[in-house]
Amino acid sequence: MRRACPGCGGRWMDQWMERCDRVLFQTYGRFPVTFVRGRGCRLWDDEGRGYLDLVAGIAVCNVGHCHPKVVGAIQEQASRLIHVSNLYYTRPMVELAERLVEVSFAQRAFFCNSGAEANEAAIKLARKFSKDHGHPERFEVLTMEGSFHGRTLATVTATAQEKYHRGFEPLVPGFRYVPFGDLEAARNALDDRTCAILVEPIQGEGGVRCAPPGYLQGLRELCDGAGILLILDEVQTGMGRTGRLFAYQHEGMAPHVMTLAKGIAGGLPMGVLLATEEVASCLTPGTHASTFGGNPVASAAALAVLSILLEDGVLEAMGPVAERFREGIEKLGRAYPQFVEVRGKGWLLGMEFREPCRAVVEECMRRGLLVNCTMDRVLRFVPPLVIGMDEVEEALEILAGAFQEVLGRG
């Protein structure tokens, strides 16, 4: 039996939604739409309707949907070699590691399949580093209130939001939480058991909250003084999202360890652990591994993404476009008493309201615009970095209509 789609003008759910509901774990609150095609900043559903996408797979499709260079790299590599064990060498993995080392602070890369896996590897690396350097008592990681680091047992424990913990207790020991942006709180929390500080430059899932100026540098100095590691979780901020290839580059500092995922491979699953030579040397054969890490096809896609970001002028072009959108939503928001503020950097922007904004997300979708809500009250805008001025003006016009419909009632 077919079911009506709530809030979508009476459009019917198609067979794929019903089949999904019968066989998949119900772990997602999916919107009633089935996408079948994407190109650039647009998606099309199975009824042929187009949508302007300001979600991009939640900061994944940084170079747009099905970019020709990414598609070509995937097709060419898939026709040559799809997978072999990491017991052997493959060219795309080596070339990608070389490129990442070239453009970052790091000297070594480890590949896995997701941000959670990359953060899990970083936590293991921090513990191993302390033990290898004569401090077996050090095993705790400081993380920040409002953070998000993944869904494995260790990374969900590192995530300092109680809503993600419920039902999975007892949590993994070895994590303590301090307020985000409070350097003195981090300093006071350090003790003989601390092996690392793990922090996001901008808390994406935590409501698009930016680290204050000097905070990351201050954390690095704290870690250097204590002989422990600073780990930056750049899963969401990395790969050009903030206007630089990596968010730490805005701050005139560098971490000991950094994790990447989301935008790195154009939509294919990939996570990366990057570290300095001294730190990376602690993981030796047998201490960590990933069956699919550095997969040739995903690595070829990631090389194409890096080429597009760094050689096709994407980072240079995105600044004025993102700024125009930010100015537009700030002006739009000021017309409504529910509006609080706009936060973020580059194309990681959040628009906070005093009440839940799910209805705004649904109204935008009804009008052909995809936006995302995090922390219940924050609209998050993370479109493909290749979005243009015309598309920004289109998005602002749709948002204005959606705000009037939802926020202007009564």
N, C-alpha and C positions, 0 to 999 in steps of 0.2 A: 504494500500500500504506500502511496506517495504522500509526503507530508508537506504542508505549506511552509515556506520560508518566512519566519517572523521578521517584520520590518523591511522586507525587500520587495514591496509592491505586489505581493501575491505570487512571486515567482516560485516555481516548484523545485524542490530538491530533486536532483537527478539520481539515476540508479547507482552511481558511484558512491554517493553519500550513504545511501541505505546499505550498500554492500560493506562499506567501511565500518559502519556502526555495528554490523553483525560479527565482524571478525577481528578488528583491531582492539587492543587495549584502549580504554577510554581515558587516556592521559592528557588529552588536549581538548580545550573548549574551542573547537573549530568553527569558523564562520561558514555559513551555508553557501559555499561557492566552490566549484571545481575548476582549477586552472589547467589549461591545455597547451598554452603557447605564450612565449615571452620574447620581447625584442627591446633592447634599450631600456627605457624607463616605463615600459607598458607591458601589461599582462592581458590575456584574453581568456574568458571562461568557455565552458563547453556549449554555451548558447551564442557565442560569437560576440559577447559584449566586452568592450575594452575598458581598462582601468589604468589610471596613472598611479604608479607605485612609489610611495614614499616610505616603504618598509624594507624593500630589497632583501627579503629573506631574513630580516632583522640584521642589517648591516653586513650581509654576506655578498650580495651581487654588486660589489663596488664599481665594477666596470660595465654594469648593465646586464640585462638578461641576454644570453646567447651572443655575446660579442663575437664578431667573425674571427678575430685572432684567437680567442679562447676555443671556440668551436673547432677551428682548423687545427690547433695544437692537439686537442683531444682526439680528433679523428685520425690525424697522422700517427700519433703515438699508439692509439688502440690498434691500428693496422700493423704495427711493428711488434709491440710487446705490451701486454697488459699487466702481468704480474710475475715476479719471481721472488724467492725468499731473500730476506736481508742477509742471508749467509753469502750472498754474491753481490757484486757491484752492478749498478745500472747508471747510465749516463744522465738521464734527467734529474735524478736525485742529487748527484754530485754537482751538476751545474746549478741547481737551485740552491744548495748549501753554499756554494761559492758566491752566488749573487747576494744572498742574505748577509753573509759575512762582510761582503764588500760595502753594503749600504747601511750597516748597523754597527753598534759598538762591539759585537760579538766576534769570537774566533771559532766557535763550534755550533753546530745545529744538530738537533735530534728531531726526527719526524714521527708524528703519530696521526690521529684521525679526528681530533676534536679539541676544543678549548679545555674541556674537563680533563681529558687525558694529558694535555700539555701542562695544566696546573698540577695534576697528580704527580707527573714526572718532576716538576719543579720542587714540590714538597719533599719527595724522596731525595732529590739531589741536595737540598738544604740539610737534611738530616745526615746524609752520607758525608757531606763536606765537613760538618762539625765533628763527626766521629773520626774521620781521617786526619783531622787537625788536632786531635788530642782532647776533644771535649765530648765524650760519650753521654754526658748528662744533658746536653743540649738537644732538645727534640721539639720544642714548642714553636709555633708560628703565630706571630701577631697579625691579625687581619682587622679590617675596619667595619664599624657598624654601618649597615646599609649595603654592604658589598655583595657581589655575586661571583662565584668562581666555578660553579659546575654542579653536577647532580650525582657524582659518585659519592660514596659514603665519606671519604676524606674531604672532597671539595665542597660537598653540601655542608659539612661541618665548618669548613673554612668560611663559607658564606654566612655572614653575620646577620641573618634575618630569620627570626623564629618560625615564620610561616613555612619555610622550606624544611625545617627540622621535624615538624610534627608527624608522628607516626613512625619515625625511623630511629628513635632512641633505643638503646644508648648510642650516643654519637661517638665518633672516634676521638680518643684523647689526644691532646697536643695542640690545641688552638685556644687563643684568648683574643678578646675583642676590645678595641679602643675606638673612641670617636674619630670619624673621618675628618681630616683637616686639622687636627689638634696635635701639633708636634710635641708639646709638653706632655700630653697624655701618653704618647708613644714612648717618650723618654722615660717616664715614670714606670711604665709597664715592663720595660726591659729587665730581665733578671738572668740568673745563671743557667736557666733552662731554655732561654730563647735562642733559636738557631736562625730565624729569618723574619723579615717583615714582608708581607704580601699585600700589594695595594694596586688598585686601578687608578690611572691618571684621571679618568672621569668615570663615575659610577653610572653605568648605563641602565642596568636593571634596577638600580637604587634611586632612580628618578632624575638621571642626567645631572648629577652633582659634580662640579669640577673641584679638583684639588686647588687650594689657594696658592698664589705665587710664592715660590720658595719652599713649599712644603716637601716636594719630592727631593729637592736638593738637601733639605734638612734631614730627611729620612736616610738618605745615602750617607750623610756625615755621621748620623747615629750608628748606622750599621758598621761603617768603617771603624769607628771608635770602639765598638763592641766585638769586632772580628766576626760579624755575622753577615748574612746575605740580604740584599734588597732585591726582591722579585717584583717586577712590574707585570701585571696582568693586562696585556694590550690586545686581548682577544677581540674586543669591540672597538677599541680606539685605534688599532693598528691598520696598516695598509691604506694610508691616506685619508682616513675618515675625518681627522681633525685639521687637515690642510697641510700637514707634513707627513712623510711616510710613516713615522712613528710619533706618538704623542710626546714621548720624553724629549724629543728634539726641540720642542718649544721651550724647554726649561733650562737648557744649557748644562745638562747633567746626563748621566747614563747609569743604568742599574748594573748589578752583577749578572742578573738573570732576567729574561723576558719571555713571555708566552704569547703566541699568536694563534689564530684560527680564523673563523668566520670569513673575512674578505680575501683570504690569501689565494684561494684556488678557483675563483669564479663560480662557486656553487658546489664544487666537489668537496668531499670531506677531507680536511687536512688540519692538523695542529702542528705547531712547531715550538720546541724549547730551544732558546738561544742563550749562550753563556760565554763568559770569558774562558780563556784556555785553562787558567788555574782552577776554576770551579768545575768546568766540564770534565777535567781529568779524573774526577772522583768516580764517574760512572765508567766502569770497565766491562769487558765482555762478561755477560751473565748477570750483571746487576740490573739491567733494564732492557726492555725490548718492545717491539710492536710488529705484529705480523704484516699489517698493511701499511705501516709507516713509510713514507717516501715512495709510495706506489708510483710507477712510471707515468701513468696517465694523469694522476693528480699533480705530480711534479711538473709535467709538461704544461698543464693548465696554469699552475702557479707562476711558472716562468713567463707565460704570456701575460698574465695579470701584471707582473712587475714591469714588463716591457711597456704595456699600455700606460701605467701610472707614471713611469719615470721618463719615457721617451716620447710619448704622444701629447704631452702638455696638459694632462688631466689635472694635476695638482695646481698648476698655475691658473688654469681657467676656472676652477671651481670656487675660488675665493669670492669674487664679486657676485656670483650667482647665489651662493649660500648667504652672503651678507644681505642681498636684496630680499631673500625669503625671511631672514631674521627680522629685518626692519618691517616687513609686511605683517608678520604675525604679532610683533610687538604693538604695532599700530592697531591691528584688529582686536587684540586682547584688551587694550585700554578702553574699549567701548563697552566692556562687560564687567560688572562688579564681581563676578566669580573669578576673574583672572587674577593670578598672583604675580608671575614673572616668566621670562624666557631665560633659559640657561643653556650652556654648552659651548662648543667650539667647532668651527668648520661645518661639516654636515652631520654632526651628532648634536641635535638640538632637542630641548625639552620645554614644553609649555605647561606650566603648572596652574591648576584651578583649585578652588576651595571645595569642590565636590567631585564625585566620580565622573569620569568623562567617557565611559563606555558608549553612552548614547550618541556622543559626537562621532566616535569611530564608526558606529553603525550608520549614522546619517551620511557621513562622508562616503562610505562604501556604496550606499544606495545611489549616490550621485556620481559614482565612478572614480572615487579617490580612495586609495588605501593608506591609512595611517594606523599607528599603533599606540596603545595605552600601557603605561607601566606604573607601578605603585598606585594604581586605581585612579589617580588624579593628575597624571602627567602624560600629555600627548607627546610621543617621541617621534621625531622626524629623522629617518636615516635612509634617504633615497640613494639610488646609484649616484656615484660622484660625477657621472657624465650628464646629469640632468642640465637642461638649458634654461635660459631666461623665459622663453615662451611657455615652457612647462611649469616654471615657477609661478608665472602670472595665472596660468590655468588653475594651479593648485590653490593659490590665494583666493581666487574667485569662488571656487567650490567651498573652501573653508568658511568664507564669509557667509555663504548661503546656509551651510550646516550650522554655524554658530547661531545665526538668526533663528533657525528652526528649533534648535534645542535649547540654547541659553536664553533666547529672547522670549520664550513662552512666559506668559503671566506678567 
